[in-house]
Amino acid sequence: MVRAADETPLEGIGIADHCNVAERESAAAMRNLHGFNLDLTYERRRQAIERVRETTSIPVYDAVEMDYDPRDEAAIEAFLAEADFDYSLGSVHAVAGKNVQVPSLFDELSAEELNAVVDEYFETLVSLIESELFDIAAHVDLVERTPPLRGRATTDHYRRVARAFANSRTVPELNAGRALTDAEIVHPEPEFSRTLREFDVPITVGTDSHRPAEIGDRAAFLEEFLAESELELVEPVALRE
């Protein structure tokens, strides 16, 4: 991953594995299935990152992407204080125990029920921002990836989130994780981006790459996208301190 990033115009690369510290059964099952257990392995990974730093010229940041649920704030805060990452991302992946990226979980729901899922997603996102536990909020309209949920967010949702960002140290992420797929999804979507600009909310960028081959194309996309946008780009607060 670092070698791939070093071949791009990127000024640095953050290694931000997923982590979930919730003890509820459904969260523990997801954690075990996908290996979201950086709280158990971050010290070994940090040693590996330190070795890699000695062999490359590009800065390598030791980071984390935490699953957020308001019920876990105390556990998240304790872990982040203990681990002392270079920066942290928070993300909402699940609503009412359902991963919002899995379309089949929502195929049988009524329009009213789907709208309620989207409402709860953005309610949880606002809680994430207001907690100020994280430097970055990742892929802030993740529900747009999922056909049954896509297009159900409203201007009211976006304005409430933008207002929360305007009053928080946490910044949203311009995420290219699905930008080069057939869906051509960029987070945040255009209306959401316009609302963030309306509230003078700056943004940071992330390729959301899970494989080395993805980094170069996504970095090039972000560079071109930013050149054509009016978004204000900033580093996460932790990297400015």
C-alpha positions as CSV (number, residue, x, y, z in Angstrom):
1,M,0.0,0.0,0.0
2,V,2.8,2.4,0.9
3,R,4.8,1.7,-2.3
4,A,1.6,2.2,-4.3
5,A,1.0,5.6,-2.6
6,D,4.6,6.6,-3.1
7,E,4.1,6.4,-6.9
8,T,1.3,9.0,-6.8
9,P,1.2,12.7,-6.1
10,L,-0.2,12.0,-2.6
11,E,1.6,13.8,0.2
12,G,1.1,11.0,2.6
13,I,-0.8,7.8,3.3
14,G,-2.8,6.8,6.4
15,I,-3.2,3.2,7.4
16,A,-6.7,3.2,9.0
17,D,-7.9,-0.3,9.7
18,H,-11.5,-0.8,10.8
19,C,-12.1,-1.3,14.5
20,N,-15.2,-2.0,16.6
21,V,-15.0,-2.0,20.4
22,A,-18.7,-2.7,21.1
23,E,-19.5,-5.7,23.2
24,R,-23.1,-6.4,21.9
25,E,-23.6,-9.7,20.2
26,S,-24.4,-8.4,16.8
27,A,-21.3,-6.1,16.8
28,A,-19.1,-8.8,18.1
29,A,-20.2,-11.2,15.3
30,M,-19.4,-8.5,12.7
31,R,-16.1,-7.8,14.4
32,N,-15.1,-11.5,14.3
33,L,-16.3,-12.1,10.8
34,H,-14.3,-9.2,9.3
35,G,-11.4,-8.9,11.8
36,F,-12.3,-5.4,13.0
37,N,-10.1,-5.9,16.0
38,L,-7.4,-3.2,15.8
39,D,-7.8,-2.7,19.5
40,L,-6.1,-6.1,20.0
41,T,-3.4,-5.6,17.3
42,Y,-2.6,-1.9,17.0
43,E,0.7,-2.2,18.9
44,R,2.1,-4.9,16.4
45,R,0.8,-2.9,13.5
46,R,2.5,0.2,14.9
47,Q,5.8,-1.6,14.9
48,A,5.3,-2.6,11.3
49,I,4.4,1.0,10.3
50,E,7.6,2.2,12.0
51,R,9.7,-0.3,10.0
52,V,8.0,0.8,6.8
53,R,8.6,4.5,7.5
54,E,12.4,3.7,7.4
55,T,12.2,2.5,3.8
56,T,10.0,5.2,2.1
57,S,10.0,8.9,1.6
58,I,6.3,9.4,1.8
59,P,4.8,10.1,5.3
60,V,2.9,7.1,6.7
61,Y,0.3,7.8,9.3
62,D,-0.9,5.4,12.0
63,A,-4.7,5.8,12.0
64,V,-8.0,4.0,12.7
65,E,-11.5,3.9,11.4
66,M,-13.9,3.3,14.3
67,D,-17.4,2.0,14.0
68,Y,-19.6,4.5,15.9
69,D,-22.7,3.9,18.0
70,P,-23.7,6.4,20.7
71,R,-23.8,3.5,23.2
72,D,-20.1,2.9,22.8
73,E,-18.8,6.4,23.3
74,A,-17.1,5.7,26.6
75,A,-15.3,2.6,25.2
76,I,-14.3,4.4,22.1
77,E,-12.9,7.4,24.0
78,A,-10.9,5.1,26.3
79,F,-9.4,3.1,23.4
80,L,-8.5,6.2,21.4
81,A,-6.8,7.8,24.5
82,E,-4.9,4.6,25.1
83,A,-3.8,4.0,21.5
84,D,-3.0,7.7,20.6
85,F,-3.2,7.3,16.8
86,D,-2.0,10.0,14.5
87,Y,-5.6,10.6,13.6
88,S,-8.9,8.9,13.8
89,L,-12.0,8.4,11.6
90,G,-15.4,7.7,12.8
91,S,-18.1,6.0,10.6
92,V,-21.7,4.8,10.8
93,H,-22.1,1.5,9.2
94,A,-25.1,0.0,11.0
95,V,-28.6,1.2,11.9
96,A,-30.7,-0.9,14.2
97,G,-28.2,-3.7,13.9
98,K,-28.3,-3.7,10.1
99,N,-25.3,-2.8,7.9
100,V,-26.5,-0.1,5.6
101,Q,-24.3,-1.3,2.8
102,V,-26.2,-4.6,2.4
103,P,-29.2,-4.1,0.0
104,S,-30.9,-7.4,0.8
105,L,-31.4,-6.3,4.4
106,F,-33.8,-3.6,3.2
107,D,-35.5,-5.2,0.2
108,E,-38.7,-6.1,2.1
109,L,-39.2,-2.8,4.0
110,S,-41.9,-0.3,3.1
111,A,-41.1,3.3,2.0
112,E,-41.9,4.5,5.5
113,E,-39.6,2.0,7.1
114,L,-36.8,2.9,4.6
115,N,-37.2,6.5,5.4
116,A,-36.9,5.8,9.1
117,V,-33.6,3.9,8.5
118,V,-32.2,7.0,6.7
119,D,-33.5,9.2,9.5
120,E,-31.7,7.1,12.1
121,Y,-28.5,7.0,10.0
122,F,-28.3,10.8,9.9
123,E,-29.3,11.1,13.6
124,T,-26.4,8.8,14.5
125,L,-24.0,10.7,12.2
126,V,-24.9,13.9,14.0
127,S,-24.2,12.2,17.3
128,L,-20.8,11.1,16.0
129,I,-19.9,14.7,15.0
130,E,-21.1,16.2,18.2
131,S,-19.2,13.6,20.3
132,E,-15.9,15.2,18.9
133,L,-14.2,11.8,19.4
134,F,-12.9,11.8,15.9
135,D,-10.8,14.0,13.6
136,I,-12.8,12.8,10.5
137,A,-16.3,11.5,9.7
138,A,-15.9,9.0,7.0
139,H,-18.2,8.6,3.9
140,V,-20.9,10.8,5.4
141,D,-23.8,9.6,3.2
142,L,-23.0,5.9,3.1
143,V,-26.7,5.1,2.6
144,E,-26.3,6.4,-1.0
145,R,-24.3,3.2,-1.8
146,T,-27.4,1.0,-1.2
147,P,-30.2,1.1,-3.8
148,P,-33.2,0.7,-1.4
149,L,-31.9,3.6,0.6
150,R,-30.5,5.8,-2.2
151,G,-32.1,9.1,-2.8
152,R,-34.1,9.2,0.5
153,A,-31.9,11.8,2.2
154,T,-33.4,15.3,2.3
155,T,-32.0,18.8,2.4
156,D,-33.1,18.9,6.1
157,H,-30.8,15.9,6.8
158,Y,-27.9,17.6,5.0
159,R,-28.5,20.9,6.7
160,R,-28.6,19.4,10.2
161,V,-25.4,17.5,9.5
162,A,-23.7,20.6,8.1
163,R,-24.7,22.6,11.1
164,A,-23.2,20.0,13.4
165,F,-19.9,20.0,11.4
166,A,-19.8,23.8,11.5
167,N,-19.7,23.6,15.3
168,S,-17.3,20.7,15.6
169,R,-13.6,20.0,15.2
170,T,-14.6,16.9,13.2
171,V,-14.4,17.3,9.4
172,P,-16.2,15.3,6.7
173,E,-14.3,13.2,4.2
174,L,-14.5,13.4,0.4
175,N,-14.5,9.7,-0.2
176,A,-13.6,8.1,-3.6
177,G,-14.3,4.5,-2.5
178,R,-17.1,4.1,-5.1
179,A,-16.2,6.9,-7.5
180,L,-14.7,4.7,-10.2
181,T,-17.4,2.0,-10.1
182,D,-20.4,1.7,-12.4
183,A,-22.4,3.6,-9.7
184,E,-20.0,6.6,-9.8
185,I,-20.8,7.5,-6.2
186,V,-18.8,10.2,-4.5
187,H,-19.4,10.9,-0.9
188,P,-20.8,13.4,-0.1
189,E,-23.2,13.6,-3.1
190,P,-23.5,17.0,-4.9
191,E,-26.4,18.5,-2.9
192,F,-24.8,17.5,0.3
193,S,-21.5,19.1,-0.9
194,R,-23.3,22.3,-1.7
195,T,-24.9,22.3,1.7
196,L,-21.5,21.9,3.4
197,R,-20.2,24.8,1.4
198,E,-23.2,26.9,2.4
199,F,-22.2,26.3,6.1
200,D,-18.5,27.0,5.3
201,V,-17.6,23.4,6.3
202,P,-14.1,22.4,5.0
203,I,-13.4,18.8,3.9
204,T,-10.5,16.3,3.8
205,V,-9.9,13.6,1.3
206,G,-9.7,9.8,1.4
207,T,-9.2,7.2,-1.4
208,D,-10.8,4.5,0.8
209,S,-8.5,2.1,-0.8
210,H,-8.5,-1.5,0.4
211,R,-6.0,-2.8,-2.2
212,P,-2.7,-1.3,-3.5
213,A,-4.0,-1.2,-7.1
214,E,-6.8,1.2,-6.1
215,I,-4.7,4.0,-4.7
216,G,-3.3,5.5,-7.9
217,D,-6.5,5.8,-9.9
218,R,-8.5,7.1,-6.9
219,A,-5.8,9.7,-6.0
220,A,-5.9,10.9,-9.6
221,F,-9.7,11.1,-9.5
222,L,-9.6,13.1,-6.3
223,E,-7.0,15.5,-7.7
224,E,-9.2,16.2,-10.8
225,F,-12.4,16.3,-8.8
226,L,-11.0,18.9,-6.4
227,A,-9.7,21.0,-9.2
228,E,-13.3,21.4,-10.5
229,S,-15.0,21.8,-7.2
230,E,-15.3,24.7,-4.8
231,L,-14.6,22.7,-1.7
232,E,-12.2,24.0,0.9
233,L,-9.6,21.3,1.6
234,V,-8.0,21.0,5.1
235,E,-5.9,18.5,7.0
236,P,-7.5,16.7,10.0
237,V,-7.0,18.7,13.2
238,A,-4.7,16.1,14.7
239,L,-2.2,16.5,11.8
240,R,-2.2,20.3,12.2
241,E,-1.3,20.3,15.9
